[in-house]
């Protein structure tokens, strides 16, 4: 479930990429997290994950939210409306983007270190930027954290994956308390 909003300038017209200097995606995600988390918290939501990427339809700023019992379209819409107004005032991406607010769904993103512990026992897919034993993609059961290494039990071994090397991590067919209403 997603609520979409196009980024516009204060006059209401879409911004052109050449109007400002473009920030790095990691800077945009960090700034958005700081602006979105308090709004989500006030609304009784958990901010699960943020993505900022180029897709065929253009740049997407995608937020995943959750709450006990799952999120509704109304929840996504409320967060999108409030956050969209704040982002219009406080965030300069340097390029137009579409804001999407969605529930995490069955393949829930996992991004914070604490979440890897929270979802211990769940199946996850993890992609790293550094090879570990000649491999960058792993699927297995999350078995915990040692220091800042994620422990993942694959079919053949337990792999220690450095948290800082993780590019992307998602649960596989997670049927927990995050169903859309």
N, CA, C and O atoms as a DFTB+ gen file, in Angstrom:
724 C
 N C O
     1  1       0.847      -1.157       0.000
     2  2       0.000       0.000       0.000
     3  2       0.898       1.226       0.000
     4  3       1.801       1.323       0.831
     5  1       0.676       2.148      -0.896
     6  2       1.550       3.313      -0.963
     7  2       0.751       4.553      -1.257
     8  3      -0.259       4.508      -1.960
     9  1       1.199       5.635      -0.728
    10  2       0.660       6.964      -1.019
    11  2       1.792       7.726      -1.683
    12  3       2.885       7.814      -1.124
    13  1       1.554       8.278      -2.863
    14  2       2.600       8.920      -3.642
    15  2       2.381      10.428      -3.695
    16  3       1.245      10.900      -3.745
    17  1       3.482      11.178      -3.683
    18  2       3.422      12.632      -3.743
    19  2       4.632      13.120      -4.539
    20  3       5.759      12.717      -4.255
    21  1       4.412      13.969      -5.515
    22  2       5.510      14.525      -6.325
    23  2       6.097      15.741      -5.623
    24  3       5.363      16.592      -5.121
    25  1       7.432      15.818      -5.591
    26  2       8.136      16.968      -5.010
    27  2       7.992      18.147      -5.962
    28  3       8.269      18.023      -7.155
    29  1       7.558      19.297      -5.435
    30  2       7.404      20.500      -6.244
    31  2       8.067      21.671      -5.529
    32  3       8.347      21.613      -4.332
    33  1       8.310      22.729      -6.286
    34  2       8.851      23.912      -5.630
    35  2       7.710      24.669      -4.962
    36  3       6.550      24.270      -5.067
    37  1       8.034      25.749      -4.282
    38  2       7.011      26.482      -3.521
    39  2       5.938      27.083      -4.424
    40  3       4.831      27.348      -3.954
    41  1       6.227      27.304      -5.695
    42  2       5.232      27.832      -6.617
    43  2       4.330      26.720      -7.150
    44  3       3.358      26.995      -7.852
    45  1       4.649      25.451      -6.816
    46  2       3.812      24.337      -7.232
    47  2       4.231      23.673      -8.526
    48  3       3.542      22.772      -9.005
    49  1       5.353      24.102      -9.109
    50  2       5.805      23.479     -10.350
    51  2       6.930      22.504     -10.057
    52  3       7.728      22.746      -9.151
    53  1       7.013      21.408     -10.800
    54  2       8.082      20.440     -10.552
    55  2       9.456      21.078     -10.700
    56  3       9.679      21.895     -11.593
    57  1      10.384      20.694      -9.809
    58  2      11.751      21.211      -9.872
    59  2      12.526      20.499     -10.967
    60  3      12.337      19.306     -11.205
    61  1      13.389      21.236     -11.620
    62  2      14.241      20.652     -12.648
    63  2      15.575      20.274     -12.027
    64  3      16.058      20.985     -11.146
    65  1      16.196      19.156     -12.466
    66  2      17.455      18.707     -11.885
    67  2      18.561      19.756     -11.909
    68  3      19.387      19.782     -10.997
    69  1      18.604      20.613     -12.913
    70  2      19.693      21.570     -13.010
    71  2      19.528      22.776     -12.087
    72  3      20.429      23.612     -12.016
    73  1      18.399      22.891     -11.376
    74  2      18.168      24.052     -10.528
    75  2      19.033      24.055      -9.274
    76  3      19.361      25.129      -8.769
    77  1      19.411      22.897      -8.759
    78  2      20.209      22.830      -7.542
    79  2      21.221      21.707      -7.655
    80  3      21.132      20.859      -8.543
    81  1      22.186      21.710      -6.743
    82  2      23.186      20.656      -6.716
    83  2      22.585      19.424      -6.047
    84  3      21.962      19.527      -4.990
    85  1      22.771      18.274      -6.656
    86  2      22.181      17.047      -6.141
    87  2      23.005      16.482      -4.983
    88  3      24.230      16.395      -5.065
    89  1      22.315      16.100      -3.902
    90  2      22.951      15.481      -2.744
    91  2      23.144      13.990      -2.981
    92  3      22.504      13.407      -3.856
    93  1      24.025      13.379      -2.204
    94  2      24.195      11.926      -2.258
    95  2      22.948      11.258      -1.661
    96  3      22.346      11.792      -0.729
    97  1      22.562      10.093      -2.195
    98  2      21.402       9.385      -1.639
    99  2      21.516       9.145      -0.127
   100  3      20.519       9.258       0.585
   101  1      22.702       8.821       0.366
   102  2      22.859       8.574       1.806
   103  2      22.568       9.828       2.621
   104  3      22.028       9.726       3.723
   105  1      22.913      11.014       2.107
   106  2      22.614      12.272       2.804
   107  2      21.108      12.537       2.822
   108  3      20.564      12.998       3.826
   109  1      20.445      12.243       1.713
   110  2      18.997      12.446       1.624
   111  2      18.282      11.500       2.583
   112  3      17.337      11.899       3.264
   113  1      18.728      10.255       2.637
   114  2      18.112       9.277       3.542
   115  2      18.310       9.711       4.985
   116  3      17.370       9.661       5.779
   117  1      19.511      10.134       5.335
   118  2      19.796      10.560       6.705
   119  2      18.930      11.765       7.091
   120  3      18.343      11.789       8.173
   121  1      18.853      12.751       6.214
   122  2      18.044      13.941       6.493
   123  2      16.564      13.586       6.602
   124  3      15.864      14.088       7.481
   125  1      16.092      12.723       5.711
   126  2      14.689      12.319       5.739
   127  2      14.379      11.561       7.020
   128  3      13.324      11.760       7.622
   129  1      15.296      10.690       7.439
   130  2      15.089       9.917       8.666
   131  2      14.879      10.866       9.850
   132  3      13.973      10.676      10.661
   133  1      15.728      11.884       9.932
   134  2      15.626      12.849      11.020
   135  2      14.318      13.622      11.016
   136  3      13.813      13.987      12.078
   137  1      13.769      13.874       9.850
   138  2      12.498      14.592       9.741
   139  2      11.294      13.664       9.905
   140  3      10.271      14.070      10.455
   141  1      11.410      12.428       9.432
   142  2      10.263      11.506       9.416
   143  2      10.044      10.786      10.741
   144  3       8.901      10.560      11.138
   145  1      11.122      10.426      11.427
   146  2      10.972       9.621      12.640
   147  2      10.090      10.293      13.701
   148  3       9.230       9.622      14.272
   149  1      10.267      11.587      13.985
   150  2       9.384      12.206      14.981
   151  2       7.911      12.218      14.557
   152  3       7.024      12.028      15.390
   153  1       7.654      12.440      13.273
   154  2       6.274      12.433      12.772
   155  2       5.662      11.048      12.944
   156  3       4.531      10.916      13.413
   157  1       6.414      10.017      12.563
   158  2       5.926       8.646      12.703
   159  2       5.669       8.316      14.171
   160  3       4.648       7.715      14.505
   161  1       6.578       8.704      15.032
   162  2       6.449       8.426      16.464
   163  2       5.195       9.070      17.047
   164  3       4.457       8.431      17.797
   165  1       4.954      10.330      16.704
   166  2       3.761      11.035      17.188
   167  2       2.495      10.327      16.729
   168  3       1.502      10.294      17.455
   169  1       2.524       9.764      15.534
   170  2       1.355       9.074      14.974
   171  2       1.268       7.608      15.420
   172  3       0.380       6.881      14.975
   173  1       2.177       7.172      16.290
   174  2       2.158       5.792      16.786
   175  2       2.699       4.781      15.792
   176  3       2.359       3.599      15.850
   177  1       3.544       5.247      14.876
   178  2       4.120       4.385      13.840
   179  2       5.603       4.180      14.099
   180  3       6.256       4.983      14.765
   181  1       6.114       3.090      13.560
   182  2       7.546       2.838      13.549
   183  2       8.045       3.125      12.144
   184  3       7.490       2.618      11.170
   185  1       9.095       3.936      12.034
   186  2       9.748       4.139      10.749
   187  2      10.700       2.971      10.566
   188  3      11.687       2.847      11.292
   189  1      10.407       2.113       9.597
   190  2      11.126       0.860       9.404
   191  2      12.364       1.042       8.529
   192  3      13.440       0.538       8.849
   193  1      12.201       1.767       7.420
   194  2      13.276       1.823       6.428
   195  2      13.000       2.970       5.467
   196  3      11.849       3.343       5.243
   197  1      14.078       3.529       4.895
   198  2      13.955       4.570       3.867
   199  2      14.863       4.196       2.703
   200  3      16.004       3.776       2.899
   201  1      14.346       4.352       1.499
   202  2      15.123       4.152       0.277
   203  2      15.023       5.421      -0.566
   204  3      13.974       6.063      -0.608
   205  1      16.108       5.774      -1.230
   206  2      16.095       6.860      -2.212
   207  2      16.858       6.336      -3.417
   208  3      18.063       6.096      -3.342
   209  1      16.159       6.162      -4.517
   210  2      16.801       5.551      -5.678
   211  2      16.156       6.016      -6.969
   212  3      15.035       6.524      -6.994
   213  1      16.907       5.823      -8.030
   214  2      16.403       6.120      -9.370
   215  2      15.702       4.863      -9.888
   216  3      16.252       3.763      -9.829
   217  1      14.506       5.040     -10.386
   218  2      13.725       3.949     -10.984
   219  2      13.266       4.403     -12.359
   220  3      13.424       5.576     -12.696
   221  1      12.697       3.500     -13.173
   222  2      12.276       3.905     -14.520
   223  2      11.338       5.122     -14.538
   224  3      11.368       5.907     -15.485
   225  1      10.518       5.279     -13.511
   226  2       9.577       6.397     -13.464
   227  2      10.219       7.671     -12.911
   228  3       9.566       8.713     -12.866
   229  1      11.484       7.607     -12.489
   230  2      12.171       8.764     -11.907
   231  2      12.688       8.431     -10.518
   232  3      12.716       7.266     -10.122
   233  1      13.097       9.459      -9.778
   234  2      13.615       9.241      -8.430
   235  2      12.459       8.985      -7.460
   236  3      11.409       9.622      -7.532
   237  1      12.687       8.029      -6.547
   238  2      11.686       7.649      -5.559
   239  2      12.298       7.793      -4.170
   240  3      13.391       7.290      -3.912
   241  1      11.596       8.476      -3.285
   242  2      11.926       8.513      -1.869
   243  2      10.845       7.676      -1.199
   244  3       9.700       8.110      -1.071
   245  1      11.221       6.464      -0.771
   246  2      10.245       5.487      -0.277
   247  2      10.469       5.237       1.211
   248  3      11.573       4.900       1.640
   249  1       9.406       5.409       1.985
   250  2       9.439       5.146       3.423
   251  2       8.546       3.961       3.728
   252  3       7.448       3.837       3.183
   253  1       9.026       3.091       4.603
   254  2       8.240       1.964       5.078
   255  2       7.897       2.234       6.537
   256  3       8.778       2.500       7.354
   257  1       6.609       2.162       6.856
   258  2       6.149       2.389       8.217
   259  2       5.394       1.164       8.708
   260  3       4.913       0.356       7.914
   261  1       5.296       1.037      10.029
   262  2       4.578      -0.098      10.606
   263  2       4.010       0.308      11.952
   264  3       4.435       1.299      12.546
   265  1       3.053      -0.460      12.422
   266  2       2.507      -0.305      13.767
   267  2       1.862      -1.633      14.146
   268  3       1.551      -2.440      13.270
   269  1       1.658      -1.870      15.434
   270  2       0.987      -3.111      15.841
   271  2      -0.381      -3.223      15.148
   272  3      -1.171      -2.279      15.152
   273  1      -0.636      -4.366      14.569
   274  2      -1.890      -4.575      13.849
   275  2      -1.799      -4.220      12.377
   276  3      -2.731      -4.479      11.616
   277  1      -0.678      -3.625      11.967
   278  2      -0.482      -3.275      10.565
   279  2      -0.918      -1.859      10.260
   280  3      -1.581      -1.213      11.072
   281  1      -0.544      -1.380       9.089
   282  2      -0.882      -0.024       8.672
   283  2      -1.962      -0.046       7.606
   284  3      -2.065      -0.991       6.824
   285  1      -2.756       1.000       7.587
   286  2      -3.825       1.128       6.602
   287  2      -3.420       2.168       5.556
   288  3      -2.411       2.856       5.707
   289  1      -4.210       2.270       4.509
   290  2      -3.977       3.300       3.498
   291  2      -4.096       4.677       4.139
   292  3      -3.367       5.599       3.772
   293  1      -5.006       4.820       5.089
   294  2      -5.167       6.088       5.806
   295  2      -3.910       6.464       6.576
   296  3      -3.526       7.633       6.614
   297  1      -3.262       5.465       7.194
   298  2      -2.003       5.719       7.912
   299  2      -0.928       6.216       6.938
   300  3      -0.231       7.192       7.214
   301  1      -0.808       5.534       5.804
   302  2       0.186       5.926       4.794
   303  2      -0.102       7.332       4.293
   304  3       0.816       8.135       4.125
   305  1      -1.363       7.630       4.054
   306  2      -1.760       8.934       3.558
   307  2      -1.456      10.027       4.582
   308  3      -0.958      11.094       4.222
   309  1      -1.754       9.765       5.853
   310  2      -1.513      10.764       6.904
   311  2      -0.027      11.084       7.024
   312  3       0.354      12.252       7.112
   313  1       0.807      10.057       7.027
   314  2       2.253      10.271       7.138
   315  2       2.765      10.979       5.881
   316  3       3.591      11.887       5.978
   317  1       2.288      10.577       4.716
   318  2       2.725      11.193       3.458
   319  2       2.383      12.681       3.429
   320  3       3.212      13.499       3.030
   321  1       1.179      13.034       3.844
   322  2       0.746      14.428       3.838
   323  2       1.593      15.272       4.787
   324  3       2.104      16.326       4.408
   325  1       1.735      14.793       6.030
   326  2       2.505      15.546       7.018
   327  2       3.980      15.649       6.611
   328  3       4.569      16.730       6.630
   329  1       4.553      14.519       6.249
   330  2       5.969      14.496       5.902
   331  2       6.234      15.261       4.614
   332  3       7.248      15.949       4.501
   333  1       5.340      15.149       3.649
   334  2       5.505      15.867       2.388
   335  2       5.631      17.363       2.607
   336  3       6.470      18.020       1.990
   337  1       4.795      17.903       3.490
   338  2       4.861      19.333       3.785
   339  2       6.196      19.702       4.430
   340  3       6.794      20.720       4.082
   341  1       6.663      18.878       5.365
   342  2       7.937      19.131       6.034
   343  2       9.096      19.024       5.041
   344  3       9.992      19.867       5.033
   345  1       9.073      17.989       4.209
   346  2      10.148      17.808       3.220
   347  2      10.186      18.967       2.224
   348  3      11.263      19.397       1.811
   349  1       9.008      19.473       1.838
   350  2       8.968      20.617       0.917
   351  2       9.719      21.814       1.492
   352  3      10.341      22.574       0.749
   353  1       9.663      21.982       2.803
   354  2      10.311      23.121       3.459
   355  2      11.758      22.854       3.846
   356  3      12.589      23.761       3.789
   357  1      12.072      21.614       4.240
   358  2      13.357      21.336       4.877
   359  2      14.355      20.527       4.055
   360  3      15.536      20.496       4.400
   361  1      13.918      19.872       2.978
   362  2      14.815      18.978       2.252
   363  2      15.000      19.442       0.817
   364  3      14.036      19.549       0.059
   365  1      16.233      19.713       0.454
   366  2      16.578      20.030      -0.928
   367  2      17.352      18.855      -1.508
   368  3      18.519      18.660      -1.168
   369  1      16.735      18.084      -2.360
   370  2      17.387      16.915      -2.948
   371  2      18.195      17.272      -4.182
   372  3      19.095      16.526      -4.567
   373  1      17.892      18.391      -4.801
   374  2      18.583      18.765      -6.027
   375  2      17.914      18.200      -7.262
   376  3      18.348      18.479      -8.380
   377  1      16.870      17.413      -7.085
   378  2      16.163      16.816      -8.222
   379  2      14.741      16.481      -7.792
   380  3      14.495      16.244      -6.609
   381  1      13.805      16.456      -8.731
   382  2      12.443      16.073      -8.369
   383  2      12.391      14.594      -7.980
   384  3      13.183      13.788      -8.469
   385  1      11.462      14.251      -7.107
   386  2      11.296      12.875      -6.682
   387  2       9.831      12.626      -6.355
   388  3       9.049      13.564      -6.200
   389  1       9.473      11.367      -6.252
   390  2       8.146      10.971      -5.809
   391  2       8.282      10.404      -4.410
   392  3       9.121       9.535      -4.171
   393  1       7.471      10.882      -3.489
   394  2       7.441      10.373      -2.127
   395  2       6.422       9.250      -2.053
   396  3       5.260       9.433      -2.416
   397  1       6.853       8.094      -1.587
   398  2       5.951       6.961      -1.358
   399  2       6.056       6.553       0.097
   400  3       7.152       6.470       0.651
   401  1       4.912       6.297       0.713
   402  2       4.864       5.787       2.076
   403  2       4.088       4.485       2.013
   404  3       2.978       4.442       1.482
   405  1       4.673       3.419       2.558
   406  2       4.121       2.087       2.375
   407  2       4.303       1.239       3.630
   408  3       5.116       1.558       4.498
   409  1       3.542       0.164       3.711
   410  2       3.771      -0.842       4.750
   411  2       4.965      -1.693       4.330
   412  3       5.278      -1.757       3.141
   413  1       5.639      -2.349       5.275
   414  2       6.820      -3.144       4.916
   415  2       6.503      -4.376       4.067
   416  3       7.349      -4.809       3.285
   417  1       5.324      -4.940       4.200
   418  2       4.946      -6.090       3.401
   419  2       5.650      -7.382       3.794
   420  3       6.339      -7.441       4.812
   421  1       5.470      -8.416       2.978
   422  2       6.020      -9.740       3.274
   423  2       7.536      -9.783       3.232
   424  3       8.150     -10.551       3.972
   425  1       8.144      -8.982       2.390
   426  2       9.610      -8.943       2.276
   427  2      10.131      -7.682       2.962
   428  3      10.777      -6.833       2.348
   429  1       9.828      -7.590       4.248
   430  2      10.124      -6.431       5.085
   431  2      11.609      -6.076       5.046
   432  3      12.451      -6.946       5.270
   433  1      11.947      -4.807       4.763
   434  2      13.343      -4.384       4.824
   435  2      13.849      -4.428       6.272
   436  3      13.097      -4.173       7.213
   437  1      15.104      -4.747       6.429
   438  2      15.754      -4.753       7.742
   439  2      16.976      -3.847       7.595
   440  3      17.857      -4.121       6.781
   441  1      17.032      -2.767       8.382
   442  2      18.142      -1.831       8.182
   443  2      18.891      -1.474       9.462
   444  3      20.094      -1.219       9.405
   445  1      18.235      -1.449      10.590
   446  2      18.929      -1.090      11.837
   447  2      19.516      -2.338      12.478
   448  3      18.949      -3.425      12.372
   449  1      20.647      -2.177      13.137
   450  2      21.316      -3.301      13.786
   451  2      20.373      -4.020      14.747
   452  3      20.336      -5.250      14.775
   453  1      19.620      -3.270      15.525
   454  2      18.696      -3.868      16.496
   455  2      17.626      -4.727      15.812
   456  3      17.134      -5.689      16.403
   457  1      17.269      -4.386      14.581
   458  2      16.250      -5.162      13.865
   459  2      16.726      -6.574      13.535
   460  3      15.922      -7.504      13.472
   461  1      18.032      -6.735      13.326
   462  2      18.552      -8.070      13.036
   463  2      18.392      -8.977      14.258
   464  3      18.209     -10.186      14.116
   465  1      18.459      -8.404      15.438
   466  2      18.209      -9.164      16.668
   467  2      16.709      -9.362      16.863
   468  3      16.264     -10.447      17.236
   469  1      15.943      -8.323      16.612
   470  2      14.483      -8.366      16.764
   471  2      13.870      -9.492      15.922
   472  3      12.909     -10.135      16.343
   473  1      14.428      -9.720      14.742
   474  2      13.868     -10.715      13.826
   475  2      14.677     -12.018      13.826
   476  3      14.676     -12.757      12.842
   477  1      15.354     -12.286      14.923
   478  2      16.077     -13.559      15.094
   479  2      15.096     -14.710      14.836
   480  3      13.958     -14.699      15.304
   481  1      15.574     -15.698      14.080
   482  2      14.739     -16.856      13.759
   483  2      14.000     -16.725      12.435
   484  3      13.425     -17.699      11.950
   485  1      14.007     -15.535      11.846
   486  2      13.330     -15.300      10.568
   487  2      14.304     -15.529       9.412
   488  3      15.514     -15.361       9.560
   489  1      13.757     -15.911       8.270
   490  2      14.567     -16.065       7.061
   491  2      14.797     -14.697       6.442
   492  3      13.877     -13.887       6.334
   493  1      16.044     -14.449       6.036
   494  2      16.403     -13.159       5.445
   495  2      17.292     -13.351       4.227
   496  3      18.016     -14.340       4.111
   497  1      17.220     -12.379       3.318
   498  2      18.151     -12.278       2.192
   499  2      18.993     -11.045       2.462
   500  3      18.466      -9.969       2.747
   501  1      20.316     -11.212       2.368
   502  2      21.241     -10.118       2.641
   503  2      22.213      -9.983       1.475
   504  3      22.761     -10.970       0.984
   505  1      22.415      -8.738       1.043
   506  2      23.377      -8.434      -0.022
   507  2      24.442      -7.522       0.581
   508  3      24.129      -6.552       1.271
   509  1      25.715      -7.852       0.307
   510  2      26.824      -7.076       0.848
   511  2      27.609      -6.392      -0.268
   512  3      27.518      -6.779      -1.433
   513  1      28.384      -5.366       0.106
   514  2      29.233      -4.727      -0.893
   515  2      30.621      -5.358      -0.936
   516  3      31.358      -5.145      -1.899
   517  1      30.992      -6.126       0.080
   518  2      32.260      -6.840       0.128
   519  2      31.988      -8.347       0.061
   520  3      31.032      -8.831       0.668
   521  1      32.808      -9.075      -0.661
   522  2      32.657     -10.526      -0.726
   523  2      33.019     -11.158       0.613
   524  3      33.965     -10.741       1.283
   525  1      32.254     -12.161       0.982
   526  2      32.544     -12.983       2.151
   527  2      32.614     -14.415       1.640
   528  3      31.617     -14.956       1.161
   529  1      33.775     -15.023       1.739
   530  2      33.994     -16.363       1.177
   531  2      33.605     -16.412      -0.298
   532  3      33.038     -17.402      -0.759
   533  1      33.913     -15.332      -1.048
   534  2      33.638     -15.282      -2.476
   535  2      32.185     -15.050      -2.837
   536  3      31.788     -15.289      -3.978
   537  1      31.389     -14.592      -1.895
   538  2      29.948     -14.443      -2.104
   539  2      29.477     -13.084      -1.589
   540  3      30.000     -12.573      -0.598
   541  1      28.467     -12.491      -2.280
   542  2      27.896     -11.215      -1.853
   543  2      26.407     -11.310      -1.538
   544  3      25.840     -10.379      -0.967
   545  1      25.766     -12.421      -1.902
   546  2      24.331     -12.604      -1.654
   547  2      24.138     -13.834      -0.786
   548  3      24.674     -14.905      -1.067
   549  1      23.353     -13.656       0.284
   550  2      23.141     -14.734       1.250
   551  2      21.662     -14.859       1.582
   552  3      20.943     -13.862       1.637
   553  1      21.217     -16.084       1.800
   554  2      19.870     -16.356       2.288
   555  2      20.007     -17.355       3.425
   556  3      20.710     -18.359       3.308
   557  1      19.327     -17.067       4.522
   558  2      19.384     -17.969       5.660
   559  2      18.564     -17.453       6.828
   560  3      17.801     -16.496       6.695
   561  1      18.730     -18.096       7.967
   562  2      18.008     -17.755       9.183
   563  2      18.865     -16.816      10.028
   564  3      20.033     -17.104      10.289
   565  1      18.283     -15.688      10.456
   566  2      18.989     -14.777      11.358
   567  2      19.131     -15.462      12.712
   568  3      18.137     -15.868      13.315
   569  1      20.376     -15.590      13.192
   570  2      20.598     -16.293      14.466
   571  2      21.146     -15.373      15.551
   572  3      21.403     -15.829      16.665
   573  1      21.331     -14.089      15.252
   574  2      21.772     -13.164      16.283
   575  2      22.852     -12.226      15.801
   576  3      23.146     -12.133      14.609
   577  1      23.441     -11.525      16.774
   578  2      24.482     -10.545      16.492
   579  2      25.640     -10.807      17.446
   580  3      25.432     -11.018      18.641
   581  1      26.844     -10.793      16.921
   582  2      28.048     -10.857      17.750
   583  2      28.857      -9.614      17.397
   584  3      29.333      -9.475      16.271
   585  1      29.009      -8.708      18.367
   586  2      29.637      -7.418      18.098
   587  2      28.769      -6.659      17.120
   588  3      27.620      -6.340      17.426
   589  1      29.304      -6.365      15.945
   590  2      28.493      -5.737      14.899
   591  2      28.369      -6.659      13.682
   592  3      28.103      -6.201      12.570
   593  1      28.564      -7.957      13.905
   594  2      28.411      -8.944      12.833
   595  2      27.054      -9.635      12.949
   596  3      26.673     -10.111      14.018
   597  1      26.344      -9.680      11.847
   598  2      25.070     -10.390      11.770
   599  2      25.376     -11.860      11.543
   600  3      26.151     -12.209      10.653
   601  1      24.774     -12.712      12.342
   602  2      24.963     -14.156      12.200
   603  2      23.801     -14.708      11.375
   604  3      22.635     -14.528      11.727
   605  1      24.134     -15.379      10.278
   606  2      23.130     -15.922       9.373
   607  2      23.436     -17.390       9.128
   608  3      24.518     -17.736       8.654
   609  1      22.480     -18.253       9.452
   610  2      22.636     -19.681       9.225
   611  2      22.113     -20.019       7.836
   612  3      20.906     -19.996       7.595
   613  1      23.042     -20.336       6.915
   614  2      22.657     -20.739       5.564
   615  2      22.439     -22.253       5.573
   616  3      22.490     -22.884       6.629
   617  1      22.201     -22.821       4.422
   618  2      22.008     -24.271       4.334
   619  2      23.259     -25.033       4.738
   620  3      23.168     -26.174       5.192
   621  1      24.427     -24.417       4.580
   622  2      25.677     -25.152       4.804
   623  2      26.535     -24.645       5.956
   624  3      27.377     -25.390       6.457
   625  1      26.349     -23.394       6.393
   626  2      27.235     -22.839       7.415
   627  2      26.600     -21.624       8.081
   628  3      25.581     -21.109       7.621
   629  1      27.216     -21.175       9.172
   630  2      26.856     -19.907       9.788
   631  2      27.843     -18.866       9.284
   632  3      29.056     -19.041       9.401
   633  1      27.315     -17.778       8.719
   634  2      28.137     -16.732       8.148
   635  2      28.048     -15.499       9.042
   636  3      26.956     -15.102       9.450
   637  1      29.199     -14.892       9.346
   638  2      29.253     -13.632      10.080
   639  2      29.347     -12.514       9.047
   640  3      30.336     -12.415       8.320
   641  1      28.327     -11.681       8.985
   642  2      28.268     -10.620       7.988
   643  2      28.431      -9.280       8.706
   644  3      27.576      -8.906       9.509
   645  1      29.513      -8.555       8.430
   646  2      29.694      -7.244       9.063
   647  2      28.534      -6.303       8.714
   648  3      28.208      -6.110       7.543
   649  1      27.927      -5.731       9.737
   650  2      26.782      -4.841       9.551
   651  2      27.096      -3.719       8.565
   652  3      26.268      -3.395       7.714
   653  1      28.284      -3.124       8.669
   654  2      28.636      -1.997       7.813
   655  2      28.787      -2.395       6.347
   656  3      28.808      -1.517       5.483
   657  1      28.894      -3.685       6.038
   658  2      29.025      -4.144       4.658
   659  2      27.688      -4.478       3.999
   660  3      27.648      -4.820       2.817
   661  1      26.607      -4.381       4.748
   662  2      25.288      -4.746       4.209
   663  2      24.738      -3.606       3.355
   664  3      24.612      -2.470       3.810
   665  1      24.416      -3.940       2.108
   666  2      23.802      -2.985       1.179
   667  2      22.284      -3.056       1.311
   668  3      21.599      -2.034       1.328
   669  1      21.774      -4.281       1.402
   670  2      20.335      -4.493       1.422
   671  2      20.040      -5.757       2.212
   672  3      20.744      -6.759       2.085
   673  1      18.992      -5.703       3.030
   674  2      18.557      -6.881       3.772
   675  2      17.038      -6.864       3.855
   676  3      16.430      -5.834       4.143
   677  1      16.442      -8.007       3.602
   678  2      14.982      -8.134       3.659
   679  2      14.619      -9.470       4.268
   680  3      15.303     -10.472       4.063
   681  1      13.519      -9.469       5.030
   682  2      12.973     -10.733       5.499
   683  2      12.289     -11.406       4.320
   684  3      11.878     -10.735       3.373
   685  1      12.167     -12.707       4.370
   686  2      11.537     -13.465       3.301
   687  2      10.206     -14.013       3.804
   688  3      10.158     -14.777       4.768
   689  1       9.124     -13.609       3.136
   690  2       7.775     -14.074       3.475
   691  2       7.456     -13.919       4.958
   692  3       6.922     -14.835       5.583
   693  1       7.785     -12.761       5.514
   694  2       7.520     -12.480       6.917
   695  2       6.020     -12.319       7.111
   696  3       5.384     -11.497       6.452
   697  1       5.464     -13.104       8.014
   698  2       4.022     -13.046       8.245
   699  2       3.688     -12.520       9.637
   700  3       2.661     -12.875      10.215
   701  1       4.552     -11.684      10.160
   702  2       4.371     -11.128      11.494
   703  2       3.264     -10.099      11.535
   704  3       2.349     -10.101      10.711
   705  1       3.371      -9.225      12.511
   706  2       2.338      -8.258      12.796
   707  2       2.475      -7.030      11.905
   708  3       2.501      -5.902      12.397
   709  1       2.563      -7.249      10.593
   710  2       2.715      -6.098       9.695
   711  2       1.806      -6.211       8.478
   712  3       2.120      -5.665       7.420
   713  1       0.710      -6.898       8.612
   714  2      -0.199      -7.060       7.486
   715  2      -0.942      -5.755       7.205
   716  3      -1.312      -5.038       8.134
   717  1      -1.157      -5.449       5.939
   718  2      -1.911      -4.256       5.566
   719  2      -3.391      -4.468       5.865
   720  3      -3.903      -5.580       5.735
   721  1      -4.052      -3.437       6.252
   722  2      -5.492      -3.505       6.522
   723  2      -6.275      -2.962       5.361
   724  3      -7.505      -2.938       5.404
